[in-house]
Amino acid sequence: MSGTRGDEPVFVKKGRYVYNPNNPVGRALIAISGVIVIVYLYHLFDGSRWSEGEWRDAVHEAAERLEDRPQTLRGHLGYEERIEDAVRATGQGPEHTVVRVEAVDGADRGGADGKGGGSGADAFEVSADDMDTPYCLRLSPPQPEPAATRLVTLKVSVDVEEGPC
């Protein structure tokens, strides 16, 4: 070899072949590999969390999906499962996430809006682990009382409000 750095091989054997930092191409490959790893890790992190826009869009799209077709409720399975399935079916947000749907007791809400009381719960708080903003979905007609063998098909209307119920 003539002794100039350009004559160094791109790969050298140190137990296994590695990039040679004494070669300009080897240095460039080291830097490019580092950038690629950082971009990939950012992509993994970004894809594992909801953005505010994705969360809002998913909840509103889920409400539209629930209104589009009649909902069949079987026995003890009520609106909670239907809402969770509708949020997941939007395809928004991370693939593996926890979406929580909790029924808010109608007697606890009360209020002058006339939506308190009645039989069964009709307000549901929808939240996700990595989101600070819950949404309140108000479904009417109210969820019927559970019956082990009864199938009920309902056409529901959904109102979405940002914030807790």
Contact map, one row per residue, 1 for C-alpha under 8 A:
111100100000000000000000000000000000000000000000000000000000000000000000000000000000000000000000000000000000000000000000000000000000000000000000000000000000000000000
111100100000000000000000000000000000000000000000000000000000000000000000000000000000000000000000000000000000000000000000000000000000000000000000000000000000000000000
111110100000000000000000000000000000000000000000000000000000000000000000000000000000000000000000000000000000000000000000000000000000000000000000000000000000000000000
111111110000000000000000000000000000000000000000000000000000000000000000000000000000000000000000000000000000000000000000000000000000000000000000000000000000000000000
001111110000000000000111000000000000000000000000000000000000000000000000000000000000000000000000000000000000000000000000000000000000000000000000000000000000000000000
000111110000000000000011000000000000000000000000000000000000000000000000000000000000000000000000000000000000000000000000000000000000000000000000000000000000000000000
111111111000000000000010000000000000000000000000000000000000000000000000000000000000000000000000000000000000000000000000000000000000000000000000000000000000000000000
000111111100000000010110000000000000000000000000000000000000000000000000000000000000000000000000000000000000000000000000000000000000000000000000000000000000000000000
000000111111000000010010000000000000000000000000000000000000000000000000000000000000000000000000000000000000000000000000000000000000000000000000000000000000000000000
000000011111000000110010110000000000000000000000000000000000000000000000000000000000000000000000000000000000000000000000000000000000000000000000000000000000000000000
000000001111100011110000010000000000000000000000000000000000000000000000000000000000000000000000000000000000000000000000000000000000000000000000000000000000000000000
000000001111110011110000000000000000000000000000000000000000000000000000000000000000000000000000000000000000000000000000000000000000000000000000000000000000000000000
000000000011111111000000000000000000000000000000000000000000000000000000000000000000000000000000000000000000000000000000000000000000000000000000000000000000000000000
000000000001111111000000000000000000000000000000000000000000000000000000000000000000000000000000000000000000000000000000000000000000000000000000000000000000000000000
000000000000111110000000000000000000000000000000000000000000000000000000000000000000000000000000000000000000000000000000000000000000000000000000000000000000000000000
000000000000111111000000000000000000000000000000000000000000000000000000000000000000000000000000000000000000000000000000000000000000000000000000000000000000000000000
000000000011111111100000000000000000000000000000000000000000000000000000000000000000000000000000000000000000000000000000000000000000000000000000000000000000000000000
000000000011110111110000000000000000000000000000000000000000000000000000000000000000000000000000000000000000000000000000000000000000000000000000000000000000000000000
000000000111000011111000011011000000000000000000000000000000000000000000000000000000000000000000000000000000000000000000000000000000000000000000000000000000000000000
000000011111000001111110011000000000000000000000000000000000000000000000000000000000000000000000000000000000000000000000000000000000000000000000000000000000000000000
000000000000000000111111011001000000000000000000000000000000000000000000000000000000000000000000000000000000000000000000000000000000000000000000000000000000000000000
000010010000000000011111011000000000000000000000000000000000000000000000000000000000000000000000000000000000000000000000000000000000000000000000000000000000000000000
000011111100000000011111111000000000000000000000000000000000000000000000000000000000000000000000000000000000000000000000000000000000000000000000000000000000000000000
000011000000000000001111111100000000000000000000000000000000000000000000000000000000000000000000000000000000000000000000000000000000000000000000000000000000000000000
000000000100000000000011111110000000000000000000000000000000000000000000000000000000000000000000000000000000000000000000000000000000000000000000000000000000000000000
000000000110000000111111111111000000000000000000000000000000000000000000000000000000000000000000000000000000000000000000000000000000000000000000000000000000000000000
000000000000000000111111111111100000000000000000000000000000000000000000000000000000000000000000000000000000000000000000000000000000000000000000000000000000000000000
000000000000000000000001111111110000000000000000000000000000000000000000000000000000000000000000000000000000000000000000000000000000000000000000000000000000000000000
000000000000000000100000111111111000000000000000000000000000000000000000000000000000000000000000000000000000000000000000000000000000000000000000000000000000000000000
000000000000000000101000011111111100000000000000000000000000000000000000000000000000000000000000000000000000000000000000000000000000000000000000000000000000000000000
000000000000000000000000001111111110000000000000000000000000000000000000000000000000000000000000000000000000000000000000000000000000000000000000000000000000000000000
000000000000000000000000000111111111000000000000000000000000000000000000000000000000000000000000000000000000000000000000000000000000000000000000000000000000000000000
000000000000000000000000000011111111100000000000000000000000000000000000000000000000000000000000000000000000000000000000000000000000000000000000000000000000000000000
000000000000000000000000000001111111110000000000000000000000000000000000000000000000000000000000000000000000000000000000000000000000000000000000000000000000000000000
000000000000000000000000000000111111111000000000000000000000000000000000000000000000000000000000000000000000000000000000000000000000000000000000000000000000000000000
000000000000000000000000000000011111111100000000000000000000000000000000000000000000000000000000000000000000000000000000000000000000000000000000000000000000000000000
000000000000000000000000000000001111111110000000000000000000000000000000000000000000000000000000000000000000000000000000000000000000000000000000000000000000000000000
000000000000000000000000000000000111111111000000000000000000000000000000000000000000000000000000000000000000000000000000000000000000000000000000000000000000000000000
000000000000000000000000000000000011111111100000000000000000000000000000000000000000000000000000000000000000000000000000000000000000000000000000000000000000000000000
000000000000000000000000000000000001111111110000000000000000000000000000000000000000000000000000000000000000000000000000000000000000000000000000000000000000000000000
000000000000000000000000000000000000111111111000000000000000000000000000000000000000000000000000000000000000000000000000000000000000000000000000000000000000000000000
000000000000000000000000000000000000011111111100000000000000000000000000000000000000000000000000000000000000000000000000000000000000000000000000000000000000000000000
000000000000000000000000000000000000001111111110000000000000000000000000000000000000000000000000000000000000000000000000000000000000000000000000000000000000000000000
000000000000000000000000000000000000000111111111000000000000000000000000000000000000000000000000000000000000000000000000000000000000000000000000000000000000000000000
000000000000000000000000000000000000000011111111100000000000000000000000000000000000000000000000000000000000000000000000000000000000000000000000000000000000000000000
000000000000000000000000000000000000000001111111100000000000000000000000000000000000000000000000000000000000000000000000000000000000000000000000000000000000000000000
000000000000000000000000000000000000000000111111110000000000000000000000000000000000000000001100000000000000000000000000000000000000000000000000000000000000000000000
000000000000000000000000000000000000000000011111110000000000000000000000000000000000000000001111100000000000000000000000000000000000000000000000000000000000000000000
000000000000000000000000000000000000000000001111111000000000000000000000000000000000000000001100000000000000000000000000000000000100000000000000000000000000000000000
000000000000000000000000000000000000000000000011111101100000000000000000000000000000000000001100000000000000000000000000000000000110000000000000000000000000000000000
000000000000000000000000000000000000000000000000111111100000000000000000000000000000000000001000000000000000000000000000000000000000000000000000000000000000000000000
000000000000000000000000000000000000000000000000011111110000000000000000000000000000000000000000000000000000000000000000000000000010000000000000000000000000000000000
000000000000000000000000000000000000000000000000001111111000000000000000000000000000000000000000000000000000000000000000000000000000000000000000000000000000000000000
000000000000000000000000000000000000000000000000011111111100000000000000000000000000000000011000000000000000000000000000000000000000000000000000000000000000000000000
000000000000000000000000000000000000000000000000011111111110000000000000000000000000000000011000000000000000000000000000000000000010000000000000000000000000000000000
000000000000000000000000000000000000000000000000000111111111000000000000000000000000000000000000000000000000000000000000000000000000000000000000000000000000000000000
000000000000000000000000000000000000000000000000000011111111100000000000000000000000000000010000000000000000000000000000000000000000000000000000000000000000000000000
000000000000000000000000000000000000000000000000000001111111110000000000000000000000001101111000000000000000000000000000000000000000000000000000000000000000000000000
000000000000000000000000000000000000000000000000000000111111111000000000000000000000001000000000000000000000000000000000000000000000001000000000000000000000000000000
000000000000000000000000000000000000000000000000000000011111111100000000000000000000000000000000000000000000000000000000000000000000000000000000000000000000000100000
000000000000000000000000000000000000000000000000000000001111111110000000000000000000001001000000000000000000000000000000000000000000000000000000000000000000000000000
000000000000000000000000000000000000000000000000000000000111111111000000000000000010011011000000000000000000000000000000000000000000000000000000000000000000000000000
000000000000000000000000000000000000000000000000000000000011111111100000000000000010010000000000000000000000000000000000000000000000000010000000000000000000011100000
000000000000000000000000000000000000000000000000000000000001111111110000000000000000000000000000000000000000000000000000000000000000000000000000000000000000010000000
000000000000000000000000000000000000000000000000000000000000111111111000000000000000010000000000000000000000000000000000000000000000000000000000000000000000000000000
000000000000000000000000000000000000000000000000000000000000011111111110000000000110010000000000000000000000000000000000000000000000000000000000000000000001110000000
000000000000000000000000000000000000000000000000000000000000001111111100000000000000000000000000000000000000000000000000000000000000000000000000000000000011110000000
000000000000000000000000000000000000000000000000000000000000000111111100000000000000000000000000000000000000000000000000000000000000000000000000000000000000000000000
000000000000000000000000000000000000000000000000000000000000000011111110000000000000000000000000000000000000000000000000000000000000000000000000000000000010000000000
000000000000000000000000000000000000000000000000000000000000000001111111000000000000000000000000000000000000000000000000000000000000000000000000000000001111000000000
000000000000000000000000000000000000000000000000000000000000000001001111100000000100000000000000000000000000000000000000000000000000000000000000000000001111000000000
000000000000000000000000000000000000000000000000000000000000000000000111110000000000000000000000000000000000000000000000000000000000000000000000000000111100000000000
000000000000000000000000000000000000000000000000000000000000000000000011111011100000000000000000000000000000000000000000000000000000000000000000000000111100000000000
000000000000000000000000000000000000000000000000000000000000000000000001111111000000000000000000000000000000000000000000000000000000000000000000001111110000000000000
000000000000000000000000000000000000000000000000000000000000000000000000111111000000000000000000000000000000000000000000000000000000000000000000011111100000000000000
000000000000000000000000000000000000000000000000000000000000000000000000011111000000000000000000000000000000000000000000000000000000000000000000011100000000000000000
000000000000000000000000000000000000000000000000000000000000000000000000111111111000000000000000000000000000000000000000000000000000000000000000010000000000000000000
000000000000000000000000000000000000000000000000000000000000000000000000111111111100000000000000000000000000000000000000000000000000000000000010010000000000000000000
000000000000000000000000000000000000000000000000000000000000000000000000100011111110000000000000000000000000000000000000000000000000000000000010000000000000000000000
000000000000000000000000000000000000000000000000000000000000000000000000000011111111000000000000000011100000000000000000000100000000000000000000000000000000000000000
000000000000000000000000000000000000000000000000000000000000000000000000000011111111100000000000000010000000000000000000000000000000000000000000000000000000000000000
000000000000000000000000000000000000000000000000000000000000000001000010000001111111110000000000000000000000000000000000000000000000000000000000000000000000000000000
000000000000000000000000000000000000000000000000000000000000011001000000000000111111111000000000000010000000000000000000000000000000000000000000000000000000000000000
000000000000000000000000000000000000000000000000000000000000000000000000000000011111111100000000001110000000000000000000000000000000000000000000000000000000000000000
000000000000000000000000000000000000000000000000000000000000000000000000000000001111111110000000000000000000000000000000000000000000000000000000000000000000000000000
000000000000000000000000000000000000000000000000000000000000011011000000000000000111111111000000000000000000000000000000000000000000000000000000000000000000000000000
000000000000000000000000000000000000000000000000000000000110110000000000000000000011111111100000001000000000000000000000000000000000000000000000000000000000000000000
000000000000000000000000000000000000000000000000000000000100000000000000000000000001111111110000000000000000000000000000000000000000000000000000000000000000000000000
000000000000000000000000000000000000000000000000000000000000010000000000000000000000111111100000000000000000000000000000000000000000000000000000000000000000000000000
000000000000000000000000000000000000000000000000000000000100110000000000000000000000011111110000000000000000000000000000000000000000000000000000000000000000000000000
000000000000000000000000000000000000000000000000000000000100000000000000000000000000001111111010000000000000000000000000000000000000000000000000000000000000000000000
000000000000000000000000000000000000000000000000000001101100000000000000000000000000000101111100000000000000000000000000000000000000000000000000000000000000000000000
000000000000000000000000000000000000000000000011111001100100000000000000000000000000000000111110000000000000000000000000000000000000000000000000000000000000000000000
000000000000000000000000000000000000000000000011110000000000000000000000000000000000000000011111100000000000000000000000000000000000000000000000000000000000000000000
000000000000000000000000000000000000000000000001000000000000000000000000000000000000000000101111100000000000000000000000000000000000000000000000000000000000000000000
000000000000000000000000000000000000000000000001000000000000000000000000000000000000000000000111110000000000000000000000000000000000000000000000000000000000000000000
000000000000000000000000000000000000000000000001000000000000000000000000000000000000000000000111111000000000000000000000000000011000000000000000000000000000000000000
000000000000000000000000000000000000000000000000000000000000000000000000000000000000000000000001111100000000000000000000000000011000000000000000000000000000000000000
000000000000000000000000000000000000000000000000000000000000000000000000000000000001001000000000111110000000000000000000000001111000000000000000000000000000000000000
000000000000000000000000000000000000000000000000000000000000000000000000000000000001000000000000011111000000000000000000000011110000000000000000000000000000000000000
000000000000000000000000000000000000000000000000000000000000000000000000000000011011000000000000001111100000000000000000000111100000000000000000000000000000000000000
000000000000000000000000000000000000000000000000000000000000000000000000000000010000000000000000000111110000000000000000000111000000000000000000000000000000000000000
000000000000000000000000000000000000000000000000000000000000000000000000000000010000000000000000000011111000000000000000111110000000000000000000000000000000000000000
000000000000000000000000000000000000000000000000000000000000000000000000000000000000000000000000000001111101100000000000111110000000000000000000000000000000000000001
000000000000000000000000000000000000000000000000000000000000000000000000000000000000000000000000000000111111100000000001101000000000000000000000000000000000000000000
000000000000000000000000000000000000000000000000000000000000000000000000000000000000000000000000000000011111110000111101111000000000000000000000000000000000000000000
000000000000000000000000000000000000000000000000000000000000000000000000000000000000000000000000000000001111110000011000000000000000000000000000000000000000000000000
000000000000000000000000000000000000000000000000000000000000000000000000000000000000000000000000000000011111110000010000000000000000000000000000000000000000000000000
000000000000000000000000000000000000000000000000000000000000000000000000000000000000000000000000000000011111111000011000000000000000000000000000000000000000000000001
000000000000000000000000000000000000000000000000000000000000000000000000000000000000000000000000000000000111111101111000000000000000000000000000000000000000000000000
000000000000000000000000000000000000000000000000000000000000000000000000000000000000000000000000000000000000111111110000000000000000000000000000000000000000000000000
000000000000000000000000000000000000000000000000000000000000000000000000000000000000000000000000000000000000011111100000000000000000000000000000000000000000000000000
000000000000000000000000000000000000000000000000000000000000000000000000000000000000000000000000000000000000001111110000000000000000000000000000000000000000000000000
000000000000000000000000000000000000000000000000000000000000000000000000000000000000000000000000000000000000011111110000000000000000000000000000000000000000000000000
000000000000000000000000000000000000000000000000000000000000000000000000000000000000000000000000000000000100011111111100000000000000000000000000000000000000000000000
000000000000000000000000000000000000000000000000000000000000000000000000000000000000000000000000000000000111111011111100000000000000000000000000000000000000000000000
000000000000000000000000000000000000000000000000000000000000000000000000000000000000000000000000000000000110110000111110000000000000000000000000000000000000000000000
000000000000000000000000000000000000000000000000000000000000000000000000000000000000000000000000000000000100000000111111100000000000000000000100000000000000000000000
000000000000000000000000000000000000000000000000000000000000000000000000000000000000000000000000000000000000000000001111100000000000000000000111100000000000000000000
000000000000000000000000000000000000000000000000000000000000000000000000000000000000000000000000000000001100000000000111110000000000000000000111100000000000000000000
000000000000000000000000000000000000000000000000000000000000000000000000000000000000000000000000000000111100000000000111111100000000000000000110000000000000000000000
000000000000000000000000000000000000000000000000000000000000000000000000000000000000000000000000000000110100000000000001111100000000000001111110000000000000000000000
000000000000000000000000000000000000000000000000000000000000000000000000000000000000000000000000000000111100000000000000111110000000000111100000000000000000000000001
000000000000000000000000000000000000000000000000000000000000000000000000000000010000000000000000000011110000000000000000111111000000000111000000000000000000000000001
000000000000000000000000000000000000000000000000000000000000000000000000000000000000000000000000000111110000000000000000001111100000011110000000000000000000000000011
000000000000000000000000000000000000000000000000000000000000000000000000000000000000000000000000001111000000000000000000000111110000011110000000000000000000000000000
000000000000000000000000000000000000000000000000000000000000000000000000000000000000000000000000001110000000000000000000000011111010111000000000000000000000000000000
000000000000000000000000000000000000000000000000000000000000000000000000000000000000000000000000111100000000000000000000000001111111010000000000000000000000000000000
000000000000000000000000000000000000000000000000000000000000000000000000000000000000000000000000111000000000000000000000000000111110000000000000000000000000000000000
000000000000000000000000000000000000000000000000110000000000000000000000000000000000000000000000000000000000000000000000000000011111000000000000000000000000000000000
000000000000000000000000000000000000000000000000010100100000000000000000000000000000000000000000000000000000000000000000000000111111110000000000000000000000000000000
000000000000000000000000000000000000000000000000000000000000000000000000000000000000000000000000000000000000000000000000000000010111110000000000000000000000000000000
000000000000000000000000000000000000000000000000000000000000000000000000000000000000000000000000000000000000000000000000000000100011111000000000000000000000000001110
000000000000000000000000000000000000000000000000000000000000000000000000000000000000000000000000000000000000000000000000000011110011111100000000000000000000000001110
000000000000000000000000000000000000000000000000000000000010000000000000000000000000000000000000000000000000000000000000000011100000111110000000000000000000000111111
000000000000000000000000000000000000000000000000000000000000000000000000000000000000000000000000000000000000000000000000001111000000011111000000000000000000000111111
000000000000000000000000000000000000000000000000000000000000001000000000000000000000000000000000000000000000000000000000001111000000001111100000000000000000011110001
000000000000000000000000000000000000000000000000000000000000000000000000000000000000000000000000000000000000000000000000011100000000000111110000000000000000011100000
000000000000000000000000000000000000000000000000000000000000000000000000000000000000000000000000000000000000000000000000011000000000000011111110000000000001111000000
000000000000000000000000000000000000000000000000000000000000000000000000000000000000000000000000000000000000000000000000010000000000000001111110000000000001110000000
000000000000000000000000000000000000000000000000000000000000000000000000000000000000000000000000000000000000000000000000010000000000000000111110000000000101100000000
000000000000000000000000000000000000000000000000000000000000000000000000000000000000000000000000000000000000000000000111110000000000000000111111000000000000000000000
000000000000000000000000000000000000000000000000000000000000000000000000000001100000000000000000000000000000000000000011110000000000000000111111100000000000000000000
000000000000000000000000000000000000000000000000000000000000000000000000000000000000000000000000000000000000000000000011000000000000000000000111110000000000000000000
000000000000000000000000000000000000000000000000000000000000000000000000000000000000000000000000000000000000000000000011000000000000000000000011111000000000000000000
000000000000000000000000000000000000000000000000000000000000000000000000001111000000000000000000000000000000000000000000000000000000000000000001111101000000000000000
000000000000000000000000000000000000000000000000000000000000000000000000011100000000000000000000000000000000000000000000000000000000000000000000111111000000000000000
000000000000000000000000000000000000000000000000000000000000000000000000011100000000000000000000000000000000000000000000000000000000000000000000011111000000000000000
000000000000000000000000000000000000000000000000000000000000000000000000011000000000000000000000000000000000000000000000000000000000000000000000001111100000000000000
000000000000000000000000000000000000000000000000000000000000000000000000011000000000000000000000000000000000000000000000000000000000000000000000011111110000000000000
000000000000000000000000000000000000000000000000000000000000000000000001111000000000000000000000000000000000000000000000000000000000000000000000000011111000000000000
000000000000000000000000000000000000000000000000000000000000000000000001110000000000000000000000000000000000000000000000000000000000000000000000000001111100000000000
000000000000000000000000000000000000000000000000000000000000000000000111100000000000000000000000000000000000000000000000000000000000000000000000000000111110000000000
000000000000000000000000000000000000000000000000000000000000000000000111100000000000000000000000000000000000000000000000000000000000000000001000000000011111000000000
000000000000000000000000000000000000000000000000000000000000000000101110000000000000000000000000000000000000000000000000000000000000000000000000000000001111100000000
000000000000000000000000000000000000000000000000000000000000000001100110000000000000000000000000000000000000000000000000000000000000000000111000000000000111110000000
000000000000000000000000000000000000000000000000000000000000000001100000000000000000000000000000000000000000000000000000000000000000000000111000000000000011111000000
000000000000000000000000000000000000000000000000000000000000001101100000000000000000000000000000000000000000000000000000000000000000000011110000000000000001111100000
000000000000000000000000000000000000000000000000000000000000001000000000000000000000000000000000000000000000000000000000000000000000000011100000000000000000111110000
000000000000000000000000000000000000000000000000000000000001001000000000000000000000000000000000000000000000000000000000000000000000001111000000000000000000011111000
000000000000000000000000000000000000000000000000000000000000000000000000000000000000000000000000000000000000000000000000000000000000001110000000000000000000001111100
000000000000000000000000000000000000000000000000000000000000000000000000000000000000000000000000000000000000000000000000000000000000111100000000000000000000000111110
000000000000000000000000000000000000000000000000000000000000000000000000000000000000000000000000000000000000000000000000000000000000111100000000000000000000000011111
000000000000000000000000000000000000000000000000000000000000000000000000000000000000000000000000000000000000000000000000000010000000111100000000000000000000000001111
000000000000000000000000000000000000000000000000000000000000000000000000000000000000000000000000000000010000100000000000001110000000001110000000000000000000000000111
